């Protein structure tokens, strides 16, 4: 019997050695492939070392991800669903920026590009240029036309300028130009235009979907504004008249839309889904909270304000002043905005301090080896990739009308680095003031993942239901390019 045990030990030891060697060989092959793909930019000892580290992170995270997937309590399965009156399109995570995009085809030649889904902006923007660049070339589309300066469309887009005033027409034959500012201090200028837009989708009859005369900004400068974001377009989904849902409401029976985002980076190869119009899904378990208005501040009047009422940890409501969540009716400051174009949730300092303290003091936490701040996050921990997921405090965000968002492991933590079998994860809720958002709370897309979020503009409400948002397509695997982006962001000290 002892001989059998010795043989088994040798066999397992040899198998383990072979598996480790195979893993090393696989990392070497991947890094060699990257080196060949990116040429001289990666042909250095340092770059190859980083590449090996990225692959090690990928392998460590894959073990954690499988556990996150096992812990999903999915209430709604979206696979195979086709809307009865609206249209459905695939949502793809943008690996470098933790944003989400949809595919658009534009122009008579149906130039395909990815466009960021942004509920915090109004206009549809497309990066324009010549045929020599991978952008939309207006000259190549027979259906393209610029909007006249003396038109209601032009007046609408010019009223979105930073000072809220329209720009006068030079003459009656002039075409419309625009200049828009975004919350991250980026600006876009170009020609306001119209063309046919194709959605990478089919309707209830299985036909390809196209919409004529959709208004959009043909962006010319600054050079690479959209490309720098990892996309060639932005689709505005806010409550304004120029947003895509508003432009299509007469053709889709209303401006309702909904989306379901997979959890990044825990489900990086998974794709989500977005519905324009009625999704056709059962609404029996959707909890609706009313949309609130901000009539004081014009730049924010079209945002999706919701009433965040409390935050609880382990079932205990935190002692946060009521003013921390309320919209100030005299100044238009404060309140809580739902924004798909912001990655991580931000809360004002009173709420942030109370949450951090309660989270750290929870006796339910199985987290260990707190390592302090890292990569722009205040609270980070080391966890073992080879063991079961640690227990974490129960965190709940409560909204008006008794709607509750339960935050789980994938909502609370983002991986930032790894060493051996240890992965460093950081608390993915930040301070509004410290991150430049001022005195406003923002519910970002990271905490919206694996929820079906329905925007019902006709009834002025938004609904939430737990769902398997990775069910639209894809598999639950780690994407090495995503992890590389995380590592490089850390090395370059880029704010996520």
Order of alpha helices (4+ residues) and beta strands (2+ residues): alpha-alpha-beta-beta-beta-beta-beta-alpha-beta-beta-beta-beta-alpha-beta-beta-beta-beta-beta-beta-beta-beta-alpha-beta-beta-beta-beta-alpha-beta-beta-beta-beta-alpha-beta-beta-alpha
